[in-house]
Amino acid sequence: MPASAGPTVASPREAAEDTPAPLAGGSHGPHALHPLLDTTLDALAQGAATRAGPLPAGGPEAVTARLRTLAAPALPETGTGAHEALHTLVSALAEGAADPAHPHCAAHLHCPPLALAAAADLAAAALNPSLDSWDQAPAATALEALTTRALATLAYPGRPSPDALVTTGGTESNQLALLLAREAAREAAAEAPGKAAGEQAAGRAPAPLRIICGANAHHSIHRAAWLLGLPTPLTLPTPTGVLDPATLRTALTELTATGTPTLVVATAGTTDTGRIDPLPAVAELCRTHGARLHADASYGGPLLFSDTLRPALDGLDQAHTIAIDLHKLGWQPVAAGLLAVPDTTALAPLAHHAEYLNAPDDTRAGLPDLLGRSLRTTRRPDILKIAVTLRALGRRGIGDLVERVCTAAQHLADLIEAHPSFDLHARPTLSTVLFRPTGTDDRTTAALRRTLLHHGHAVLGRTTTPEGLWLKATLLNPHTTPDDLRTLLTLVEGQVRR
C-alpha cells in the first residue's frame, strides 16, 4: 500500500480563487472596504458629472435603455469582480439619479443627506447590528435608547419619561399611532364592564375607533385605517389648507355624543403646501370632547430644533403621539423616522414575545426587550446616523439648517411676487412654495413640469388646490443660493415662452 501523500495543498492562484469575498466587519473589514470606497467615490463623481444636472435627460425610456446597456446582464454566469461591478452600477445609478443635492431638484420631501450622516450609515452597514435582540446589537441598543429619549424630550419638554420609536418614516409612524389609539380604545371599553355588558346583551360589538382628519392629511392615514381594520376616516374639507376648528368641533360633537372613541389627526407640515393645522385649538377641542390626538409632524417637526421657528409648533406637545421624519428636515439618508410619545408606558400595547429573542428569564436577568420597539423584527441601526448628526451639529446647528431652507423659501416667494410672469399661491409656512406662470391653465402647467423633467433641467412637484394646479418647489438644500432660485425661475419662464 503506498504511503499517504498527505493533504492536498492548493496552489497560490487556486487558493485565491477559493477565498470567499471579503467581509465588511471584523478587524479586517476596514482594510477590505478602503479600496472599494475609492472605487465607489470615483463612480459617484463620474456619474454626477455625466448627468450634469438635477435629473437625467430623456425621460423614462431613455433612462431605462441607458441602464440596461450598462447593467445587463443582471445575473452573469461569471462575476465581473468587485471593482468593475461597483464602478459600473454606482456610476450608472448616479448618472440616472434625481439628485436632491442639486439646487434645482426641489419637487419632494426628499432631502440631500449630510456627508457625515452618510458616512455613519456606512459604519452601520458594515457592523450590521439588528435591533430585534440585545445580543445582536449591544451598543446600538443603548445608543438608540439614549438618542430616542433625547429627541422625545425635545418634542415633550418637561415630561418625566417621554420616549420615541425609530421608524421607516411617516407612513409607519402614522400606522403605529393609529394602532396605539385603537388599542387604547379597546382597553377603555374593557375597563367599562357595565357598558360592555350592555352592548354584549344587545348583540352589539363595542364601537370601533373613528378617525377624524382633514383633506390635507397624508394619504397614509387612510391606508393605516384600512390595514388596521378601522372604519374609513371621516375626512373634513380644508379649503384654506388647514383644519377648521369650527368644522372639527361639529364632527367631534356628533361622534362623541354617541360614545364613539375618536382619534383626531392634525398635520404639522402638509405634503402639498407645508401648512400647519391650528394645533392649540385642535388640542383644546380634543380635550373638551375626550378624543385622542395624533400630530403628523413628519415634515414640520424639526422646527423644534430652532428657537426662532419652534413657536409655530405650539400645542404639538399636547398630542398623544407625534410623527417626525429626520430624512426630510433633518438631512438624514432614508430612513430616519420617529414616533414620539409623552410617556414610555404608552408603548406597552406593542409588547410581543418570541422565545428565541426575548425569553422571559433573559428579560428578568436584565437583557433589554426590543420586540416592543417596532412592528419589524430585523431592524437596522438607523439611530447611528441620527446620533452622529446630533452630536456633530447640536440642536442649534440643526436648527440653523432648518432656518436656512425656510429663509430660502421666503426669498423664492419674494422673487415670484416681484416677477410679472408668475403667480404665488401664498407665503410659505415651511420650505414649500407654490407658484405658476400667470394665465396658464392646469394642462399647460402640468405639461411644463414634464418638459422640465424630460430635459433634465429642473425637478418641480405639483399640487392641486381649489384654485387649480400649481408648481411646487420644496426647498430642502441648505446650500441653495438666491442665484440658484433666480435661475430656477428663468428655466421655468424659458419653457413658457417656447
Salt bridges, closest charged atoms under 4 A:
GLU17 OE2 - ARG13 NE 3.50
ASP38 OD2 - HIS34 ND1 3.86
GLU95 OE2 - ARG66 NE 3.06
ASP99 OD2 - ARG51 NH1 3.67
ASP121 OD1 - ARG380 NH1 2.95
ASP121 OD2 - LYS385 NZ 3.80
GLU144 OE2 - ARG379 NH1 2.70
ASP163 OD1 - ARG149 NE 3.89
ASP163 OD2 - ARG373 NH1 2.76
GLU172 OE2 - ARG376 NE 3.45
GLU183 OE2 - ARG182 NE 2.87
GLU183 OE2 - ARG186 NH1 3.30
GLU284 OE1 - ARG287 NH2 2.53
ASP307 OD1 - ARG395 NH1 2.87
ASP325 OD2 - HIS327 NE2 3.23
ASP325 OD2 - LYS328 NZ 2.40
GLU355 OE1 - HIS353 NE2 3.35
ASP382 OD1 - ARG380 NH1 2.78
ASP382 OD1 - LYS385 NZ 3.11
ASP400 OD2 - ARG404 NE 2.83
ASP414 OD1 - ARG427 NH2 2.96
GLU417 OE1 - ARG427 NH1 2.78
GLU467 OE1 - HIS425 NE2 3.39
ASP483 OD1 - ARG486 NH2 2.46
GLU493 OE1 - HIS419 NE2 3.40
GLU493 OE2 - ARG497 NH2 2.61
